[in-house]
C-alpha cells in the first residue's frame, strides 16, 4: 500500500468513507495534513458538508484567453466605455503573456446604471471564467467575508469561500459590488481590513475562520464597483486601479437603446417575430407578421427625456414597459403594434387592462 493510499485510508475510516481517494488526492498536501490531524470530535457534519462542496477537483489552471474573441465580446455587450475596455484588454493580454493574474484590482466607479455590474459579467465571459457577485452594501461585519468559527452557534463560512463554492472554480471573477457602501463594526472588525488582506499581492494563504485552513485565491480575479469614491479610505484606494465610468450623454443613450437594450428586450420578450403573438386557444385567425417590433428614433428620444438619470437603468425599465404593453394590448384588445413612435408612446406607457378613461 502506497503512502498516499495509507493516508487516505486513515481519513476514510474517520470520516465514514465520505471522501473518495480521488478527491483526497486533489486537495493540497497541507490540507490533507490538516484533516488527518483534526480531532475526531471537531469533524462535524455541517463542517464536512462545506468542505466537500469546495471545488477541489476543478481545473486550477488559468483559462486560456482568446484576445480577438474577448474584444468582440466586449464590443457587442457594451457601447463606448473605451477606457474600461482598454484597461481590461491590457490586463488580459498581460495575464495571457505571464500566465498569472496581473496588476492591481480593478475598481469601476460611476453613477448607478452606467453598466458597472454588467461589464464585469462581460469581462468574466471574455476571460472564460465564472462570475460570482458579493454585495457589500450595508456590510459592517468582517465575519461576513472571513466566516464565523465553529465554536459559535452561528458558525458559517465567509462569502469568499461561498463564492468559490458557487462558482465551482478556483479561477472565478469575484465581483465586490458597491464597495463604497461598507460600514464598520467595533465588535467584529471592519470588512475593509479583510479586503486589504485579500487584495494584497499574495492571496495563496487566505484563511476562512470557519474552515481554519488556507485557501488559494491566487488565481481568482477580484473586480470592485463603487458609485462614489469619497467613502473609501486612501489605503484601500491605493490597492486598486480605479477606472471611472462617465455618465451617458443623450446621444450615447439613444445608441445604447437602439443598439443594445431594445434588441436584447425584443429577443427576451419574443417580439423578434410578431406572429408569435397569438392565442393558441383562440379560434380567431392568427395574425402573421414576421417583422420585429420597431422603436422609432423619435420614440427613443422621448423616452430619454422621460429618464434623465446619468445611467440607463430607468431607460431600460421604460423599454420593458413598452414590450409588456404591446403584448398586453394584443391580448386585451386584439391590437397588434408593429412600430412604436413618439405619438403612440403615451398610450403604451399608460394603463392597458384598467384604463379609467373608459
N, C-alpha and C positions, 0 to 999 in steps of 0.2 A: 504493500500500500504506500503510495507516494505521500510526501509531507503535506501537500495541498489537500489530498483526499482525507488524510487523518485529521487535519484542522476542520474540514467541513463536517466530518463525522461527529466531532465533539459538539459543534454548534447545532447540527441537525438533531442530535439527541436532546439537547437542552431546549430547542425551540419547536419540538414535536414535528420535525420534518417540514416546517413552513418555508425554509429557504433551500431552494434547489442548489445543486453543486454549480450549475452554470451561472446562476445569479450570484452566488457567493464569490466565484472567481472574477466576476465583473466588477466587484467592489474594490476600491483601493486597499492596499495592504494595511494601512493604518486603521481603516475602519473595520477590516476583518479582525485585527488585533483587539480593537475596542470591544467588539461584540463578544469575542472569546473571553475577555477579561471581565465583562459586565456581570455583576452578581445576578443569580437566578431570580431573586425577588424583585429586581429592578426591570425585568423584562415583562412589561405589562402588555396586554393585548392591544390597547389603543396605540401604544408606542410602536409595537411591531407592525401594526397596520400602516402607520405613517411611513415607517422606514421602508416597507416593501413597495410603497407607491412611488418612491423616488426612482427616477428612470436610470437605474444603474446599468441596464443592458442597452441603453440607447447609444447610437453612434456619437462619440465625443469629439470627432474631428470637425474642424470648422468647415461649413459648406463652401463649395467652390462657387465663385461669383462670375457670372457672365455679364461683363460691364455693358456690352451693347444692349443686351436684353434689359438690364437694370435701368438704363437710361430711357428706353422706350416705355417701360412700365411707369416710371416717374412722370414722363411727359403725358401719358394717357390719363393718369389719375389726378393730376393737379395742373391747373393753369398758372403760369408765371412762377413765382417762388424761386427765381433763378439763383439767388444767394444760397438758399437752403439746398437746392438740388446740386449746386456746385460743391458745397461742403460735403454733402452725402457721397457724391461721386468720388471726390478726393479721398474720403475716408475708406470707401470700398476698394479703390484702386490700391491704396497703401496696405490695406488688410490682405488683399489678394497677393500682393508682392511679398509681404512679410510673413504671411501665414498666421497672423495673430491679430488680436484687437489692437487698433491703432488710435493714438491721440486721446484727448480728453473726452469726457461725456458731453454729448450734445444737449443743449438746453434751448428748446424752441420757445421763444417769448413773443406774445402778441395778444391782441384783443380776442374775446370769445367769438367763435365762428369763423376764424380765418383759416382753419384747416390744420391745426397743430396735431390733433389726435389722429386724424385720417392720414396725414402724411407719414406718421410713424408706422402705421399699418402698411403703407405702400413701401416704406424702406425695408420692413421685415420681409415682405413678399419678394422684393427685388433682390434681397440677400439670401433668399431661400431658407428663412428661419421662421419659426412660430413666434407670434406676438402675444404677450400677456400684459394686461393693464393692472397697475396697482394705483388706486385712487388715494391720494394723500390729503384731500380736502378735509379739514377738521381733525386730522390725526394729531394727538398731542402726547402719545404714549410710545416710548421707544420699543416697548414689548410688542407692539403691533407689527413691527418689522423683524425684531430679534427673536420673538417667541417667548413663551412662559414655561418656566422649569416644571418638571414633573411633580415636584413636591407640593405644588399648589393645586387647589381644586379646579381652577380654570386653565389647567395646563393645555397648551396648544402650540403648534409650530407657527413661526412667523410668516408674514406674507411673502418674503423672499423664497423660503422653502416651498410654500404653496405655489409660487409661480413656476418653479421647476417641475412640480408635480402636475400642474395643469397643462404645461407645455409639453410634458414628457420628453424633455430635452435638456441637456446641459449647455446648449448653444442658442438660447432664445433671445429675442429682443424684448427687454422688460421696460415697459413704459411707466415712468414715475409721473403720474398725472397730477397737475395742479400743486406743484411742489411749493408754491408761494403761499398756500393756504394751510400749511402745517402750524401746529401750536407747540407747546412745551409743557412738560409735567415735572414738578419738583419731586414727586414720589417715585416715578418710574423712568425718569430721564427724558431727554429731548430726542425725538426721532432724527433730528438733523445730525446728531453725533453718530447715529448708526449709519446714515447715508455717507457721512465723511469716511467712516471705516470701510464701507463697501466700495466707494468711489476712488479710493487710493489705488495706486498702480498695481499692487499685489493683491489680487482677490482670491487667491487659491486657498486661503485659510479662514473663510468666513464660518463662524461657529454660531449655530442656532441654539438658543437656550434650551429648547425642548429636546432636540436630538443630542446635544452635548458632544458632538464630534464635528470636525471641519468639513465644509462643503467647498468644492472647487467652482468658483464663479468666474474663473479667468477667461472662459470662452463665451460668457454671457455679455450681451451688449445692453447698456443702460442708456435710455434717452428720456430726458425730463421735459415737461412743459410747464409754463407759467403765464399767467395773464399780466402780472406786474412784477418787476424785478426788485422793487424797493423793499419788500419784506424779507428778502433773502440776505443772509449775513455775508460780509465780504469774504469770509473763509470759504463758504460753500460756493459762491460765485467764482472764486479763484480756481476751484476744481473743475469748472465746466467751460465748455466752448459755447458761448452764447450767440445764437443766431436769432435776430429779431425779425418777425414777420410783419410787414407793413399792412395797414388797413387797405381794403379794396376801394378803388375809385368806381364811380358809376359805370364807366366803360368796362372795367375789369369784371364787375358784377354781371353785366349783360353777357359777356363772353363766357363766364362761368355757367350762367343759367342755360344758355343755348348750347354750349359745348360739353358740359359735364352733368349738371344737375338734371335738366329736363330729359336727356337721353337715358340717364340712369333710372329715373322715375317711370318713364314710358315703358321700359323693359320690366321694371318691378311690378307695375300695375297691369301688365299685359295689354297695353294700349298701342303697341307697335303695329298691330293689325286689328282694325276696328271690327272685323267680322267675328271676333271673339266676344263681342258684346251682344249676346243673345241669351234668351232664357230657354234652357233645354226642355222645360216643362210647358212652354207656351206653344199653342197651336198656330200662332201667327207666323207669317212668312219671315224668314231670317234676313235681316239687312246685311248685305255683303259689301264690305268696304275694306280693301286690303291696305289702304294707306295708313300711315301713322298719325296720331293726334299731333297737330302742329300748334306751336305757340308763336304768335307773331312778334315782331320786334317791338311794335308799339305796346303790346301787352306786357312784354318783359320790362320795358322802360317804366311802365305804370306801376308794376309790382315793385320795382326798385325804389320808386318814390314812396311807396307804402311801407318799405322796410329800410329805414335809414341807418341801421346798425352798421358797425365797422366790418363785420364778417358777413357770412351768407346763411347763417343758421335760420333766421326768421324767413329769409327768402325761400329757402328750401321747404319750410313748413307751408308757406303760401302756395308753392307749386304742388305740394302734396294735396292741399285743399282743393286745388283745381282738378287734379286727377280724380279725387273722390267725388267731386261734384259732377263731372262728366259721366262717371259710372252711375251715380245715384239718379241723375236726371234721366238717363235712358230707362232705367227700371221703374222709376216713379211716373214718368210722363211719356215714355216712348220717343223722346227726342234724342237724336244722335248728333253730338257736336263733333265736327271734323277739324275745326280750326278755332283757336281762341284768339280774339283780338281785344283791343282796349275797350271797344263798345260792349262786348259780352262779359267782360271781366267782373263788373259789379254784381250781375245776376249770379255768376258762378261762385263768387265769394260769399253770397248770402245764403239763406235757408232754402232747401230743396223740398224736404218732406213736410216741414212745418212752416210754410210761408203764411205769415199773418195778414198779408195783403189780400188774401183770397178767403 
